[in-house]
Amino acid sequence: MTTKEPAPDSESDSGRPLPRTFDQRLTELITTLYPDKRKRPGYARLAKEISESTGGAISGTYLWELATGRKRNVTLEQLDVLAEFFGVPPAYFLDDGVVERVNAQLALAIALRDTRVRNLALRTEGLSPATLDALLTMVNEARKAQNLSPVEDEAPHPPTTDH
């Protein structure tokens, strides 16, 4: 269970997350795909984009009801259509473990939207492990200086011995 979701009543007796987090997950996907609120389409336009892109039918009203939590009874067909449109597995809407993995990938995609981040990453190609570790230390210190939260590594790095 993630710490963002309410604890005791967020799971059924079988241990599966209840669909009430569906609206939060759908809203996060919409926000990720359309980060600029001024350019974000309304639910009717978004439903049209989803239908045109996937061939699946979903109405703007129904999409709004799902995203606001007013409806929780999504069909498997609609779940597949939404998953296809947003490029996530259908289990994203139901499984906390899948959400964590996909959200980590989405965070990377969001970071790579910034040309400076991409350029920085591309310039590290070919640098030694020791140099990469030094750069990571510098970035972590810069984050601290700007009072930004630390970024957790996806996998531990082996200690380096070359300088």
KEGULUM-796322 format. One line per field, with one value per atom (N, C-alpha, C): residue in three letters; atom name; x, y, z. Coordinates in nm, 4 decimals, padded with zeros to 6 digits. Each point is the difference from the previous one (the first is absolute). Layout:
N
r <- ALA;... .
a <- CA;... .
xx <- X;... .
yy <- Y;... .
zz <- Z;... .
This chain:
163
r <- MET;MET;MET;THR;THR;THR;THR;THR;THR;LYS;LYS;LYS;GLU;GLU;GLU;PRO;PRO;PRO;ALA;ALA;ALA;PRO;PRO;PRO;ASP;ASP;ASP;SER;SER;SER;GLU;GLU;GLU;SER;SER;SER;ASP;ASP;ASP;SER;SER;SER;GLY;GLY;GLY;ARG;ARG;ARG;PRO;PRO;PRO;LEU;LEU;LEU;PRO;PRO;PRO;ARG;ARG;ARG;THR;THR;THR;PHE;PHE;PHE;ASP;ASP;ASP;GLN;GLN;GLN;ARG;ARG;ARG;LEU;LEU;LEU;THR;THR;THR;GLU;GLU;GLU;LEU;LEU;LEU;ILE;ILE;ILE;THR;THR;THR;THR;THR;THR;LEU;LEU;LEU;TYR;TYR;TYR;PRO;PRO;PRO;ASP;ASP;ASP;LYS;LYS;LYS;ARG;ARG;ARG;LYS;LYS;LYS;ARG;ARG;ARG;PRO;PRO;PRO;GLY;GLY;GLY;TYR;TYR;TYR;ALA;ALA;ALA;ARG;ARG;ARG;LEU;LEU;LEU;ALA;ALA;ALA;LYS;LYS;LYS;GLU;GLU;GLU;ILE;ILE;ILE;SER;SER;SER;GLU;GLU;GLU;SER;SER;SER;THR;THR;THR;GLY;GLY;GLY;GLY;GLY;GLY;ALA;ALA;ALA;ILE;ILE;ILE;SER;SER;SER;GLY;GLY;GLY;THR;THR;THR;TYR;TYR;TYR;LEU;LEU;LEU;TRP;TRP;TRP;GLU;GLU;GLU;LEU;LEU;LEU;ALA;ALA;ALA;THR;THR;THR;GLY;GLY;GLY;ARG;ARG;ARG;LYS;LYS;LYS;ARG;ARG;ARG;ASN;ASN;ASN;VAL;VAL;VAL;THR;THR;THR;LEU;LEU;LEU;GLU;GLU;GLU;GLN;GLN;GLN;LEU;LEU;LEU;ASP;ASP;ASP;VAL;VAL;VAL;LEU;LEU;LEU;ALA;ALA;ALA;GLU;GLU;GLU;PHE;PHE;PHE;PHE;PHE;PHE;GLY;GLY;GLY;VAL;VAL;VAL;PRO;PRO;PRO;PRO;PRO;PRO;ALA;ALA;ALA;TYR;TYR;TYR;PHE;PHE;PHE;LEU;LEU;LEU;ASP;ASP;ASP;ASP;ASP;ASP;GLY;GLY;GLY;VAL;VAL;VAL;VAL;VAL;VAL;GLU;GLU;GLU;ARG;ARG;ARG;VAL;VAL;VAL;ASN;ASN;ASN;ALA;ALA;ALA;GLN;GLN;GLN;LEU;LEU;LEU;ALA;ALA;ALA;LEU;LEU;LEU;ALA;ALA;ALA;ILE;ILE;ILE;ALA;ALA;ALA;LEU;LEU;LEU;ARG;ARG;ARG;ASP;ASP;ASP;THR;THR;THR;ARG;ARG;ARG;VAL;VAL;VAL;ARG;ARG;ARG;ASN;ASN;ASN;LEU;LEU;LEU;ALA;ALA;ALA;LEU;LEU;LEU;ARG;ARG;ARG;THR;THR;THR;GLU;GLU;GLU;GLY;GLY;GLY;LEU;LEU;LEU;SER;SER;SER;PRO;PRO;PRO;ALA;ALA;ALA;THR;THR;THR;LEU;LEU;LEU;ASP;ASP;ASP;ALA;ALA;ALA;LEU;LEU;LEU;LEU;LEU;LEU;THR;THR;THR;MET;MET;MET;VAL;VAL;VAL;ASN;ASN;ASN;GLU;GLU;GLU;ALA;ALA;ALA;ARG;ARG;ARG;LYS;LYS;LYS;ALA;ALA;ALA;GLN;GLN;GLN;ASN;ASN;ASN;LEU;LEU;LEU;SER;SER;SER;PRO;PRO;PRO;VAL;VAL;VAL;GLU;GLU;GLU;ASP;ASP;ASP;GLU;GLU;GLU;ALA;ALA;ALA;PRO;PRO;PRO;HIS;HIS;HIS;PRO;PRO;PRO;PRO;PRO;PRO;THR;THR;THR;THR;THR;THR;ASP;ASP;ASP;HIS;HIS;HIS .
a <- N;CA;C;N;CA;C;N;CA;C;N;CA;C;N;CA;C;N;CA;C;N;CA;C;N;CA;C;N;CA;C;N;CA;C;N;CA;C;N;CA;C;N;CA;C;N;CA;C;N;CA;C;N;CA;C;N;CA;C;N;CA;C;N;CA;C;N;CA;C;N;CA;C;N;CA;C;N;CA;C;N;CA;C;N;CA;C;N;CA;C;N;CA;C;N;CA;C;N;CA;C;N;CA;C;N;CA;C;N;CA;C;N;CA;C;N;CA;C;N;CA;C;N;CA;C;N;CA;C;N;CA;C;N;CA;C;N;CA;C;N;CA;C;N;CA;C;N;CA;C;N;CA;C;N;CA;C;N;CA;C;N;CA;C;N;CA;C;N;CA;C;N;CA;C;N;CA;C;N;CA;C;N;CA;C;N;CA;C;N;CA;C;N;CA;C;N;CA;C;N;CA;C;N;CA;C;N;CA;C;N;CA;C;N;CA;C;N;CA;C;N;CA;C;N;CA;C;N;CA;C;N;CA;C;N;CA;C;N;CA;C;N;CA;C;N;CA;C;N;CA;C;N;CA;C;N;CA;C;N;CA;C;N;CA;C;N;CA;C;N;CA;C;N;CA;C;N;CA;C;N;CA;C;N;CA;C;N;CA;C;N;CA;C;N;CA;C;N;CA;C;N;CA;C;N;CA;C;N;CA;C;N;CA;C;N;CA;C;N;CA;C;N;CA;C;N;CA;C;N;CA;C;N;CA;C;N;CA;C;N;CA;C;N;CA;C;N;CA;C;N;CA;C;N;CA;C;N;CA;C;N;CA;C;N;CA;C;N;CA;C;N;CA;C;N;CA;C;N;CA;C;N;CA;C;N;CA;C;N;CA;C;N;CA;C;N;CA;C;N;CA;C;N;CA;C;N;CA;C;N;CA;C;N;CA;C;N;CA;C;N;CA;C;N;CA;C;N;CA;C;N;CA;C;N;CA;C;N;CA;C;N;CA;C;N;CA;C;N;CA;C;N;CA;C;N;CA;C;N;CA;C;N;CA;C;N;CA;C;N;CA;C;N;CA;C;N;CA;C;N;CA;C;N;CA;C;N;CA;C;N;CA;C;N;CA;C;N;CA;C;N;CA;C;N;CA;C;N;CA;C;N;CA;C;N;CA;C;N;CA;C;N;CA;C;N;CA;C;N;CA;C;N;CA;C;N;CA;C;N;CA;C;N;CA;C;N;CA;C;N;CA;C;N;CA;C;N;CA;C;N;CA;C;N;CA;C;N;CA;C .
xx <- 00.0844;-00.0844;00.0893;-00.0308;00.0797;-00.0434;00.0888;-00.0316;-00.0933;-00.0199;-00.0865;-00.1465;-00.0328;-00.1388;-00.0460;-00.1283;-00.0516;00.0250;00.0341;00.0422;-00.1109;-00.0732;-00.0787;-00.1055;-00.0754;-00.1096;00.0310;00.1274;00.0334;00.0171;-00.0112;00.0121;-00.1210;-00.0327;-00.1090;00.0532;-00.0895;00.0423;00.0996;-00.0027;00.0924;00.1368;00.0156;00.1286;00.0154;-00.0955;00.0075;-00.0461;00.0678;-00.0440;-00.1420;-00.0759;-00.1351;00.0043;-00.0982;00.0000;-00.0088;-00.0179;-00.0142;00.1256;00.1154;00.1207;00.0095;-00.0925;-00.0017;-00.0010;-00.0836;-00.0104;00.1323;00.0707;00.1289;00.1010;00.0003;00.0948;-00.0307;-00.1266;-00.0394;00.0371;-00.0264;00.0325;00.1506;00.0800;00.1460;00.0463;-00.0604;00.0376;-00.0355;-00.1169;-00.0409;00.0957;00.0331;00.0915;00.1391;00.0433;00.1320;00.0032;-00.1043;-00.0053;-00.0169;-00.0722;-00.0266;00.0415;00.1305;00.0466;-00.0433;-00.0163;-00.0411;-00.1517;-00.0482;-00.1441;-00.0762;00.0637;-00.0657;-00.0185;00.0858;-00.0087;-00.0687;-00.0359;-00.0641;-00.1407;-00.0347;-00.1347;-00.1050;-00.1220;-00.1112;-00.0312;-00.0883;-00.0309;-00.0641;-00.0813;-00.0622;00.1072;00.0929;00.1081;00.0926;00.0309;00.0864;-00.0663;-00.1291;-00.0722;00.0054;-00.0124;00.0089;00.1398;00.1037;00.1377;00.0201;-00.0539;00.0126;-00.0686;-00.1206;-00.0742;00.0712;00.0493;00.0712;00.1289;00.0686;00.1294;-00.0128;-00.1008;-00.0100;-00.1104;-00.0963;-00.1159;-00.1057;00.0278;-00.0949;-00.0917;-00.1199;-00.0974;-00.0022;00.0099;-00.0149;-00.0516;-00.0974;-00.0575;00.0742;-00.0096;00.0609;-00.0595;-00.1309;-00.0674;00.0480;00.0082;00.0439;00.1455;00.0845;00.1395;00.0087;-00.0800;-00.0038;-00.0447;-00.1029;-00.0496;00.1064;00.0766;00.1082;00.1113;00.0375;00.1122;-00.0338;-00.1271;-00.0393;-00.0494;-00.0022;-00.0413;-00.1500;-00.0767;-00.1462;-00.0464;00.0785;-00.0261;00.1217;-00.0269;00.1107;-00.0151;-00.1018;-00.0265;00.0483;00.1299;00.0586;-00.0019;-00.0326;-00.0001;00.1425;00.0242;00.1319;00.0347;-00.0991;00.0236;00.0446;-00.0674;00.0371;00.1351;00.0261;00.1293;00.1112;-00.0217;00.0985;00.0187;-00.1094;00.0072;00.0819;-00.0283;00.0740;00.1472;00.0262;00.1384;00.0750;-00.0648;00.0642;00.0307;-00.0955;00.0193;00.1152;00.0049;00.1023;00.1314;00.0033;00.1237;00.0412;-00.0982;00.0281;-00.0688;00.0464;-00.0721;-00.1334;-00.1026;-00.1289;00.0127;00.0947;00.0194;00.0419;00.0443;00.0372;-00.1139;-00.1221;-00.1148;-00.0393;00.0574;-00.0452;00.1087;00.1249;00.1080;00.1040;00.0187;00.0956;00.1421;00.0403;00.1350;00.0216;-00.0997;00.0088;00.0028;-00.0794;-00.0030;00.1386;00.0666;00.1328;00.0997;-00.0014;00.0926;-00.0301;-00.1258;-00.0380;00.0268;-00.0298;00.0241;00.1483;00.0868;00.1439;00.0377;-00.0578;00.0257;-00.0569;-00.1179;-00.0603;00.0837;00.0543;00.0846;00.1221;00.0577;00.1141;-00.0417;-00.1133;-00.0488;-00.0253;-00.0553;-00.0262;00.1319;00.0974;00.1297;00.0665;-00.0153;00.0657;-00.0698;-00.1154;-00.0636;00.0842;00.0753;00.0829;00.1275;00.0222;00.1159;00.1306;00.0066;00.1232;00.0281;-00.1043;00.0180;00.0492;-00.0628;00.0439;00.1448;00.0353;00.1369;00.0999;-00.0354;00.0878;00.0199;-00.1095;00.0095;00.0832;-00.0216;00.0744;00.1490;00.0360;00.1414;00.0756;-00.0720;00.0681;00.0437;-00.0460;00.0364;00.1514;00.0517;00.1422;00.0832;-00.0594;00.0759;00.0218;00.1076;00.0324;-00.1023;-00.0135;-00.0900;00.0343;00.1271;00.0396;-00.0457;00.0129;-00.0434;-00.1518;-00.0713;-00.1462;-00.0420;00.0687;-00.0296;00.0249;00.1083;00.0303;-00.1091;-00.0468;-00.1082;-00.1290;-00.0305;-00.1193;00.0087;00.1176;00.0210;-00.0231;00.0501;-00.0180;-00.1490;-00.0718;-00.1424;-00.0769;00.0333;-00.0665;00.0243;00.1209;00.0309;-00.0747;-00.0132;-00.0753;-00.1477;-00.0538;-00.1394;-00.0177;00.0970;-00.0064;00.0043;00.0889;00.0153;-00.1284;-00.0783;-00.1253;-00.1209;00.0279;-00.1057;-00.0951;00.0542;-00.0784;00.0125;-00.1020;00.0041;00.1043;00.0609;00.0983;-00.0687;00.0740;-00.0507;00.0615;-00.0863;00.0502;00.0521;00.1129;00.0556;-00.0870;-00.0118;-00.0769;00.0721;00.1310;00.0791;00.1303;00.0516;00.1263;00.1134;00.0934;00.1162;00.1142;00.0725;00.1159;00.1062;00.0764;00.1053;00.1009;00.0523;00.0955;00.1402;00.0956;00.1387;00.0871;-00.0488;00.0823;-00.0202;00.1037;-00.0086;00.0431 .
yy <- -00.1164;00.1164;00.1232;00.0988;00.1212;00.0929;00.0914;00.0908;00.1115;00.0203;00.1059;-00.0344;-00.1276;-00.0415;-00.0227;00.0202;-00.0227;-00.1439;-00.0203;-00.1304;-00.1024;00.0003;-00.1168;-00.0420;00.0937;-00.0425;00.0069;00.0090;00.0087;-00.1361;-00.1061;-00.1338;-00.0835;-00.0924;-00.0916;-00.1135;-00.0895;-00.1133;-00.0887;00.0009;-00.0837;00.0651;00.1243;00.0674;00.0821;-00.0055;00.0777;00.1427;00.0990;00.1382;00.0181;00.0809;00.0293;00.0998;-00.0020;00.0879;00.1483;00.0365;00.1420;00.0797;-00.0615;00.0716;00.0152;-00.0588;00.0088;00.1456;00.0833;00.1407;00.0735;-00.0290;00.0649;-00.0416;-00.1267;-00.0504;00.0561;00.0063;00.0556;00.1483;00.0729;00.1423;00.0218;-00.0835;00.0108;-00.0223;-00.0963;-00.0255;00.1180;00.0572;00.1162;00.1156;00.0237;00.1079;-00.0230;-00.1243;-00.0326;00.0216;-00.0424;00.0137;00.1461;00.0757;00.1414;00.0836;00.0219;00.0697;00.1470;00.0645;00.1396;00.0064;00.0448;00.0021;00.0821;00.1043;00.0850;-00.0720;-00.0969;-00.0739;-00.1357;-00.0349;-00.1283;00.0009;-00.1023;-00.0021;-00.0299;00.0426;-00.0354;-00.1479;-00.0505;-00.1429;-00.0412;00.0862;-00.0336;-00.0129;00.0950;-00.0045;-00.1197;-00.0232;-00.1124;-00.1324;-00.0123;-00.1221;-00.0202;00.1094;-00.0092;-00.0459;00.0554;-00.0410;-00.1486;-00.0434;-00.1405;-00.0893;00.0367;-00.0791;-00.0038;00.1162;00.0061;-00.0799;00.0038;-00.0673;-00.1513;-00.0437;-00.1427;-00.0733;00.0741;-00.0636;-00.0420;00.0206;-00.0342;00.1172;-00.0303;00.1052;00.0337;00.1295;00.0495;00.1429;00.0347;00.1343;00.0952;00.1283;00.1010;00.0012;-00.0193;-00.0022;-00.1176;-00.1162;-00.1189;00.0155;00.0563;00.0232;00.0959;00.1063;00.0946;-00.0698;-00.0843;-00.0711;-00.0938;-00.0652;-00.0876;00.0812;00.1114;00.0806;00.0723;00.0246;00.0699;-00.0951;-00.1294;-00.0980;-00.0165;00.0639;-00.0131;-00.1351;-00.0578;-00.1361;-00.0839;-00.1232;-00.0910;-00.1318;-00.0132;-00.1275;00.0004;-00.0026;-00.0025;-00.1445;-00.0155;-00.1340;-00.0367;-00.1285;-00.0437;00.0604;00.0134;00.0590;00.1456;00.0758;00.1397;00.0119;-00.0919;-00.0027;-00.0207;-00.0937;-00.0253;00.1218;00.0678;00.1192;00.1090;00.0262;00.1019;-00.0376;-00.1257;-00.0453;00.0161;-00.0366;00.0136;00.1459;00.0870;00.1415;00.0597;-00.0306;00.0583;-00.0778;-00.1136;-00.0765;-00.0687;-00.0447;-00.0715;-00.1358;-00.0966;-00.1275;00.0189;-00.0760;00.0126;-00.0149;-00.0799;-00.0206;00.1284;00.1002;00.1284;00.0556;-00.0181;00.0559;-00.0795;-00.1203;-00.0887;-00.0473;00.0054;-00.0635;00.1029;00.0148;00.0975;-00.0242;-00.1250;-00.0308;00.0487;-00.0185;00.0464;00.1527;00.0624;00.1463;00.0540;-00.0597;00.0473;-00.0107;-00.1132;-00.0182;00.0986;00.0136;00.0901;00.1447;00.0382;00.1377;00.0353;-00.0961;00.0249;00.0254;-00.0760;00.0206;00.1336;00.0360;00.1275;00.1170;-00.0135;00.1060;00.0228;-00.1087;00.0120;00.0683;-00.0405;00.0612;00.1494;00.0368;00.1414;00.0771;-00.0572;00.0662;00.0181;-00.0991;00.0062;00.0962;00.0537;00.1025;00.1274;00.0229;00.1196;-00.0213;00.0859;-00.0114;00.0010;00.0798;00.0070;-00.1320;-00.0652;-00.1297;-00.1027;-00.0018;-00.0931;00.0261;00.1277;00.0344;-00.0419;00.0213;-00.0404;-00.1520;-00.0732;-00.1467;-00.0486;00.0588;-00.0428;00.0287;00.1069;00.0355;-00.0914;-00.0784;-00.0909;-00.1300;-00.0229;-00.1217;-00.0134;-00.1151;-00.0282;00.0412;00.0729;00.0392;-00.1214;00.0026;-00.1118;-00.0090;-00.1188;-00.0138;00.0968;00.0232;00.0918;00.1423;00.0400;00.1334;00.0122;-00.1045;00.0008;00.0117;-00.0717;00.0098;00.1414;00.0635;00.1371;00.0955;-00.0189;00.0843;-00.0202;-00.1242;-00.0273;00.0694;-00.0023;00.0679;00.1495;00.0576;00.1431;00.0336;-00.0822;00.0242;-00.0135;-00.1007;-00.0166;00.1200;00.0532;00.1185;00.1221;00.0117;00.1117;-00.0100;-00.1215;-00.0191;00.0415;-00.0372;00.0400;00.1518;00.0647;00.1452;00.0714;-00.0627;00.0602;-00.0550;-00.0709;-00.0573;-00.0908;-00.0767;-00.0977;-00.1359;-00.0807;-00.1322;-00.0867;-00.0923;-00.0899;-00.0937;-00.0420;-00.0953;-00.1345;-00.1006;-00.1334;-00.0671;-00.0682;-00.0759;-00.1208;-00.0366;-00.1199;-00.1259;-00.0010;-00.1167;00.0503;-00.0716;00.0436;-00.0108;00.0940;-00.0017;-00.0709;-00.0860;-00.0635;00.1042;-00.0201;00.0952;00.0064;00.1189;00.0152;00.0075;-00.0487;00.0026;00.0792;00.0303;00.0764;00.1486;00.0789;00.1443;00.0750 .
zz <- 00.0000;00.0000;00.0000;-00.0828;-00.0037;00.1115;00.0368;00.1088;-00.0429;-00.1299;-00.0486;00.0153;00.0073;00.0018;00.1438;00.0266;00.1339;00.0431;00.1232;00.0462;00.0190;00.1105;00.0349;-00.1006;-00.0564;-00.0843;-00.1490;-00.0382;-00.1412;-00.0650;00.0757;-00.0560;00.0386;-00.0878;00.0298;00.0866;00.0422;00.0821;-00.0731;-00.1330;-00.0772;-00.0143;00.0501;-00.0087;-00.1270;-00.0908;-00.1239;00.0263;-00.0611;00.0179;-00.0525;00.0696;-00.0441;-00.1155;-00.0871;-00.1157;00.0333;00.1260;00.0313;-00.0287;-00.0166;-00.0373;-00.1515;-00.0713;-00.1458;-00.0442;00.0626;-00.0391;00.0180;00.1082;00.0231;-00.1064;-00.0336;-00.0991;-00.1383;-00.0353;-00.1286;-00.0073;00.1056;00.0029;-00.0107;00.0660;-00.0104;-00.1434;-00.0684;-00.1390;-00.0892;00.0211;-00.0796;00.0248;00.1270;00.0362;-00.0565;-00.0025;-00.0540;-00.1508;-00.0685;-00.1450;-00.0417;00.0795;-00.0286;00.1211;00.0196;00.1202;00.0065;-00.1147;-00.0018;00.0103;00.1144;00.0264;-00.1040;-00.0513;-00.1001;-00.1329;-00.0293;-00.1267;00.0156;00.1224;00.0269;-00.0579;-00.0805;-00.0575;00.1070;-00.0273;00.0867;-00.0181;00.0826;-00.0052;-00.1323;-00.0599;-00.1288;-00.1085;-00.0040;-00.1000;00.0267;00.1261;00.0358;-00.0383;00.0241;-00.0370;-00.1512;-00.0741;-00.1467;-00.0421;00.0624;-00.0294;00.0309;00.1129;00.0396;-00.1034;-00.0404;-00.0975;-00.1343;-00.0449;-00.1287;00.0039;00.1119;00.0128;00.0149;00.0732;00.0335;-00.0750;-00.0524;-00.0621;00.1010;00.1267;00.1059;00.0297;00.0414;00.0283;00.1489;00.0283;00.1359;-00.0105;00.0801;-00.0076;00.0936;-00.0318;00.0849;00.1394;00.0063;00.1305;00.0840;-00.0622;00.0729;00.0449;-00.0863;00.0346;00.1192;-00.0019;00.1116;00.1286;-00.0118;00.1177;00.0568;-00.0855;00.0461;00.0660;-00.0628;00.0496;00.1300;00.0245;00.1223;00.1081;-00.0298;00.0992;00.0127;-00.0861;00.0062;-00.0524;-00.0898;-00.0490;00.0312;00.0399;00.0313;-00.0728;-00.0813;-00.0652;-00.1446;-00.0173;-00.1329;-00.0527;-00.1278;-00.0586;-00.0402;-00.0204;-00.0446;-00.1355;-00.0864;-00.1322;00.0139;00.0850;00.0204;00.0707;00.0899;00.0671;-00.1022;-00.0930;-00.1054;-00.0905;-00.0326;-00.0858;00.0695;00.1270;00.0743;00.0124;00.0302;00.0141;-00.1322;-00.1102;-00.1308;-00.0305;00.0229;-00.0300;00.0816;00.1282;00.0864;-00.0015;-00.0695;-00.0118;00.1284;00.0768;00.1243;-00.0055;00.0772;00.0051;00.0727;-00.0367;00.0693;00.1521;00.0455;00.1431;00.0718;-00.0743;00.0609;00.0849;-00.0457;00.0696;00.1237;00.0172;00.1068;00.0960;-00.0408;00.0750;00.0432;00.1310;00.0532;-00.0502;-00.0126;-00.0477;-00.1423;-00.0837;-00.1387;-00.0021;00.0860;00.0075;00.0326;00.0973;00.0397;-00.1151;-00.0703;-00.1128;-00.1126;-00.0349;-00.1090;00.0385;00.1234;00.0424;-00.0037;00.0300;-00.0105;-00.1459;-00.0917;-00.1426;-00.0465;00.0496;-00.0363;00.0516;00.1205;00.0555;-00.0886;-00.0500;-00.0906;-00.1296;-00.0547;-00.1236;00.0192;00.1144;00.0284;00.0094;00.0701;00.0138;-00.1365;-00.0859;-00.1313;-00.0965;00.0379;-00.0836;-00.0044;00.1075;00.0095;-00.0817;-00.0979;-00.0892;00.0785;00.1060;00.0788;00.0708;00.0479;00.0659;-00.1022;-00.1176;-00.1058;-00.0385;-00.0198;-00.0384;00.1061;00.1251;00.1096;-00.0009;-00.0138;-00.0021;-00.1182;-00.1169;-00.1189;00.0115;00.0677;00.0140;00.0966;00.0781;00.0933;-00.0671;-00.1213;-00.0739;-00.0093;00.0416;-00.0106;00.1195;00.0938;00.1186;00.0902;00.0747;00.0884;00.1128;00.0613;00.1149;00.1135;00.0234;00.1074;-00.0317;-00.1255;-00.0402;00.0105;-00.0402;00.0125;00.1458;00.0893;00.1431;00.0514;-00.0465;00.0415;-00.0483;-00.1232;-00.0526;00.0789;00.0354;00.0800;00.1365;00.0590;00.1281;-00.0151;-00.1093;-00.0243;-00.0183;-00.0744;-00.0222;00.1313;00.0797;00.1296;00.0910;-00.0013;00.0812;-00.0524;-00.1304;-00.0587;00.0396;00.0024;00.0429;00.1456;00.0845;00.1409;00.0127;-00.0758;00.0070;-00.0422;-00.0875;-00.0460;00.0759;00.1097;00.0848;-00.0774;-00.0934;-00.0745;00.0677;-00.0138;00.0613;-00.0700;00.0746;-00.0618;-00.0977;-00.1012;-00.0979;00.0324;00.0153;00.0318;-00.1258;00.0132;-00.1112;-00.0274;-00.1286;-00.0352;00.0433;-00.0142;00.0382;00.0604;00.0984;00.0591;-00.1007;00.0089;-00.0881;00.0705;-00.0712;00.0635;00.0291;00.1059;00.0310;-00.1152;-00.0256;-00.1094;00.0567;-00.0790;00.0441;-00.0945;-00.1225;-00.0929;00.0202;-00.0201;00.0247;-00.1209 .
